[in-house]
Amino acid sequence: MTGTPTPSGRPSRRRELTEILGLAIPLAAAQVATMLMSITDSVMLGHLSSDALAAGGLGANVAFMLIILMQGLQAGIQPLIAQARGAGDARPIGRAVWGGLIIGALAILPIMLLLVRIDDFLRLVGEPEAIVEPVLVYERAFVWSIPAAALMGLLRYFLSAMERPRVAMMVAFAGIGINLLLNWMLIFGNLGAPALGLAGSGYATSATWWLMGLVLSVYVAQAKLLPHDFWRLAWAERRRGFVAVFRLGWPIAGIYAVEVGLFSVSSLLMGRFGPIAVAAHQICLGVASLTFMVPLAIGQAATVRVGFHMGAGAVARARLAGFSAIGLGVGFMSCTAVAIAFGRQLVFAFYLESDDPSYGQVVSLGMNLLAVACVFQTFDGAQVVAAGALRGVKDTRVPMLLGAVGYWGLGMTLGAGLAFWVGLGPVGLWWGFVCGLSTVSLLLCLRFRALMGRYLAVQVRHGLTGTGAVPERG
């Protein structure tokens, strides 16, 4: 078994922070590298034409939403593997990996079919024909990346749960250069490659992801991280793993859908206020999404560390790990809030030319939106890390329900009311984000605190002193 053994004696906050940071930093770097690959695609397509940029951006956004849901289903392997490592039992590891493989295999075909028929959906929602056909061209090339996305998602979750995230980080950064080169070759026909235009970007991403998945697979095999009987595991055990991963994974995919849906619908509603509002919204949302990558990685680290300690029966250490991770997430996002507050004006220089006729209006509205973003940054950090900590104790369904109530029952309702009925416009929608994120963060933190108190009480009742099996959550 790989991983850090649970130390004996009094829980150490410094040690736990070190362990969390050791996981979170490479995970965050890998997330940022993935975003940079997407930015690379946009920049290269922008040099082809503005129409290609629009079509490629829309096609990629639709595809990534489906990929996020698929990988959310696979995310159930993280707490299962982490708890198995903490318990010193390799058997659940093989079952969990098989479960993630089966889920990916089942999700691949429906997603690919949806993407190659994306034109029907786009016409249904009223997209102009001028953009429907180019998006379809892009998706028919990009669709070959879906199996690779399933493989990479599984391997990244596996490596983080095994506390081996650095190789995924290095592969992701190597992928930026490969993706850039292939885009340059296949879009414009350089180095003897065919000039495929918009489709070339989709093929470049597909080839890059397949190469990254292959490298990660070779590393896992050579490092012998899988149990020795992995390939000989009985089908009954593989099916058991599928059920366990799916049971944890579908609520994770659900909360991803709830949160992504909130921001997607807000983008549609923002269109009612005109192109200035849409431009400001997209720029500010991009800033918030970039800063979000770090607490997202801290949340994954929290899943692993909390799950590891729970598997070992060390509830006090699991509690410490969870709250330490939440503190890190809140601290980082508080720092970004200060940075955004003082550097708001500089943000727009990266996106717009100062001689753009709409520059002044976009900056004026964007400054107000970023001011609101400064308020919800800390709540955003707290909610995503608290959700990760709860996954470490295999608690995924209640967080999904809390997210649905907070994001849609309160956040979207209040935001739409402030925007359209009170008359605050785009800023009102963003105050809805504050309401939703603050509510969900508070509820998730209280949920984690309550569960840890319950588990500690169980250990006291059974006469345990910080180690020993912890009963399954009921």
N, C-alpha and C positions, 0 to 999 in steps of 0.2 A: 504493500500500500504506500502511495506517495502522500505527501502533505505534512503539515506541522502537527506534532502530537499536542494534545491538550496538556498544558503544564499543571503541575500540582501546586497546591497552596492558594494564596489569596489572588483573585483576579487582578491583573495589571492593566490599567487604562493605557499606559504608554505602550505596552507590548501589543495590545489589541489595535491601537491606532496604527502602529507600525505594520501589522499584518494587513489591515484594511488598505492602507496606502500602497503597500506592495502589490496588492491586487488591483486597486482602483486606477492607479496611474497608467499602467500599460493598457488596461481596458478602455480608459478614456482616450488614450492616444489612438487606439485602434478605431474607436468611434469617430474621432475627428478625421482620421485618415480616410474612412469610408465617406464622410461628408466631402472631403477634398476631391475624391474621385468623382463624385456627382458634380462638384463645381467645375472640375476639369472638362467633363462632358459639355456643360453649359457654355463654357468659354469657347471651346472648339466649334460647337454648333453656332455660336454667335458670330464667329468669323466666317461661317458658311453663309448664313443669312438670318435675319430676324425671324422670318417664318419658320426656319428650321429650329431655331432656339425655342420658339413658342411650342411647336409640335413635339420636339424632343422633351421639353420640360413637362408638358402635360402628360405625355406617355409614360415618362419615368415616375411622375407622381402617382399615377394610378397603379402602376406595377409595384412600386414600393409599399403602397398601402396594403396590397395583397400579400406581399412578402412579409411585412411586419406581422400580419395576422398569423401566417404560417409559422413564423419563428416564435411567436407568442405561444402557440400550441406546443412547440418543442421545448420551451423554456422550463417546463415541468421537470426536465432531467436535472436541473441544477440543485434544488433542495434534496432530491432523492440521492444523488451522488454524494453531496456534502454530508448528509446524515450518515450514509453508509460508511464514508471514510472516518467520520468521528467515532462510529461504533466498531471500526476495525473489521468490517464485513464486506468482502469484495463482491458477493453474489448479487446484491441489488444494483451494482454499477453496470454489469453486463445487461441486466434486464432493462435498466433505464435507457441505455444507449440504443438497444434494439427498439424500445418504444419510440424514441425520437426518430429513428430511421424509418419505422413503419408510418408514423404520422407524416413525415416529409414525403414519403413515397405516395401516400394517399392524397396529399394536397397538391402535388405537382401537376397532375393532369387537369383538374378543374381550373387551376389558375392559368395554365397555358391555353386552355380552350377559351377562357374569358378574354385573354389578351388578344388572341387572333381574331376574335369577333368584337373587338372594342368599338368598331365602327357603328354597330347596331346600338350600343349603349350611348355613344356620343350623339347620334342622331336623335335618340329618344329624349335626351336632356336638352336638345335644341342647339347643339354646337353647329357652327356654320360648316358647310361642306368643304370650304377651303382649308379647314384645319383637320377635318375627319380623315381624309385620305393620307396626309402626311403622318398623322399619328399612327395609323394602321401600318404604314411602311416601317416606322420605327419599331412598333411592337412585334412585328413578324421577325425582326432581327433580334430584338432584346429577349424574346420569349425563350431562347435557348439557354439563357442564364438562370432560369427558374430552378432546374435540378441542382445546379451549382450553389444557388442561394440556400436551398434546403440542406445541402451537405455542409456548407460553411457555417450556417447558423447552428447546426448540431455540434460541429467540432469546436466552435467558439464557446458554446455553453459547456461542453465537456471539459475543455482545457481550463476554463475559469473555475469550474467546480473542483478540478484536480489541482487548482492553484498553480497552473502553468500558463499564465496569460501572455508572457513576453513573446513567445514565438508567434502568436496571433497578431500581436502589435507589429513585429518586424515584417511579417508577411503582408499586412495591410499597407504599410508604408512602401514596401517594394511594389505593391499593386498600383500605387499612384503613378510611378514612373512607367510601368508597363502599359497602364491604361492610357496615359498621355501619348506614348509612342504609337500604340495601335490606333488611337483616334486620329492622329496625324497621318498615319499611313492609309487607313481605310476610308476616312471621310474625303481626303483630298487626293488620294492616289499617289502618295509618295513612296520612294524606295521600290518601285515596280509593282506596288499593290494596286488593285482596281479602285477607282474613285467611286465609292458607293454612296457618298453624300450622307443623308440622314440615317440610312440603314447602317452605314459604316460605324456610327457611334454605338448602335445596339449590338453589332457583332463584336466591337472592341470590348465592351463591357462583359459580354458573354465569355469571350476568350480569357479575359483577365480573371474573372471569377472562377472559371474552371481550373485555371492554372493555380490560383490561390488555394482552392479546395484540394487539388492534388498534392500540393506541398504540405498542407496541414495533415492530410491523410498519411503521407509518407512519414512525417514526424511522429505521429501517434503510433504508427506501426513500429518504427525503429526504436522509439523510447519505451516500447512495450507497456503502454499505459492501460491497455485493455486487459481484463482478466484472461488468464491463459485458456479458459474453455469458452471464450466468447463465441467463436464460430461454430462450436458444437452444442450450443445451448438449445435445449429442446423447445419445440414450437409452443408448448404450453407455458414455458417460462417467458418466451418472447411475447406472447399474448398478455401475460400477466404484467410485463413491463409496459406494454402499450396502454393497458387500462390505467395503470398507476400514473403514467406521464400525462395521458389525456385528462384524467380527473383533475390534476393540478394545472394543466396547461390551458384548458378552455376558458377558465375565468381570467387567466393572464391575458390571453388573446382578447377576451371581452373588455377588460379595462383598457387595453391598447386601443380597441375600436372606439370605446366611449371617449377617450381623451383625444385621439386623432380626429374623431368625428366632430368634436367640439370646435377645434380649430379649422377644420375643413368647412363646416357650415358657416362659421364666422366669416370665412373668406368669401363665401357666396353672398352672405348678407351685406358684406362690405361693398360689394358691387353696386348696391342700390344707392350708394353715396357718390358714385362716379369714379373715374380713373385715378384722380388724385388720392382719394382715400384708399383705393386698392394698392397703389404704389407704396404709399406710406405704411400700410398694414403689412405688406409682404416684406419690406425692408426691415421693419421692427420685429416681425415674427422670425425672420432669419437670424437676427441678433439673439433673440431669446432662445431659439432652437440650438444655436451654437453653444451658448453657456450651459444649456440643459444637458449636454453630453457628459459633463463631469459628474454631476449628481446621479445621472443615470448609471454611470460606471460604479460609483460608490454604492448605489443600490444593489447592483449585481454582486459586489464584494460583500455587502451585508448579508445577502442570501447565502453565500458560501460560508462565511464565518459563523453566522447564527446557526445555520444548518449543521455545520461541523460540530459545534459545541452541543447542540441538542442531541445529535447522534451519540455523543459521548456521555450524555446525561448531565452535562455541566450547565445547568440552567442559569446560574448567576453569571457565568462567562458569556452565555448567549445573550442575556439581557444587556450586559456591558457592551458587547460587540454591537448590538443593535442601536443603542443610544449613542455610542461613540460615533457610529457611521452617520446617524441623523445629525449629530453635532457638526461633523465634517461637512455634510451637504449644506446645512444651513449657513455655516461659516463661509464656505466658498461662495455661495450665492449672495450672501450679504456683501462680500467684497466686490463681486461683479456688479451689484446694484450701485455701489459707490462709484465704481469705474464708469458705469453707464451714465450716472447722474452728471459726472464732470466731463465726460467725453462724448456726449450726445451729438454735438455739432459735427464732430469728426466722422461719425458713422456714415453720414450721407455722402461724404466726399468719395467714399469707396464705390458707391452705387450710381451716382448721378454726376453729370458734367454741370459745372456751375453756370454755364450759359444755356442750359436747358430752360425753355420757357416756363415749365412747371416747377422748377427747382425751389423757388421760394415757398410756394404753397405746400409742396411735399414736405419740405423741412419743417415748416411751421406746424403742420399736423403731426408729423413724425416726432417732433420734440415732445409734444403732449403725450403721445402714445408711449414713448420710452420712459416718460416720467411715471406713468402707470406701471410700466414693466418693472421699474425699480421697486415698486411696492410688492408685486407678486413674486419676485425672484426668490426670496427666502422661503415662501410657502411652496413654491414649485420644487425647491431642493428638498424640503422636509417631506413632501408627499411621496416623491419617487423613491427616496431612501427608505422611508417607513414601509412602503409597499414591498420593497426588496427584503427588509428584515422580516416581515410577516411571511414571505414565501419561505424563508428559512425554517419556519415552524409549520410549513405546509398549509398555511392559511391563505387561500386565494379567492374563495367564493365571496366571503363577506367584504373584502376590499373592493371586489368588482361591483357589488351592490352599493357600497358607500360612494364609489366613484360615479356610478350612474346617477345617484341622488344629488351628489354635490355638483358635478359638472353640468348635468342637464336640468335636474329639478330646480336647482338654485342658480348656477352660473349662467346658463343660456337664457333662462327665463328672466332673470334680473337684467342681464346684459341687453337683451332685445327690448325689454321695457324701458331701460334708460336711454337706449339709442333712438327708438322710434316713438315712444309715447311721451317720455319726459323731454325729448328733444336734444339729448347730449350728443347724438350722432355717433361717429366712430369711437370716440373716447368712451361713450357709454358701453359699447360692446366690450371694450378692454376692462372696464370696471367689473363687468360680469366675470372675466377671467379671475380677477382678484377674489371675488366672492366664492367662485367654485373652488379655486386652488386652496384658499385659506380654510374653507370648510372641510375639504377632503384631507388636507394635511393634519388638521386637528383631530379628526375622527380616526385616521390611521394611527397616529401617535398614541392616542388613548387606547385604541384596540391592541396595539403592541404591548403597552404597559399593562393592560388588564390580563392578557394572555400570559405574560411573564410572571405576573403575580400569582396567577392560578397554578402555573407549573411549579413555582417555588413552594407554594402551599402544599402541593401534592408531595414534593420531596420531603418537606418537614413532616407531613403526616405519615410517610413511610419510613421515617427515621434515616433518610439519606443525608449526606453532608456535601452535596455539590456534585457528586458523580453517581452514576447508576442509571438504569433505563428510565426513560420518561414515558409515561403512558401516551398512546396516540390521542390526538385531539378529538374530542367527541362533540 
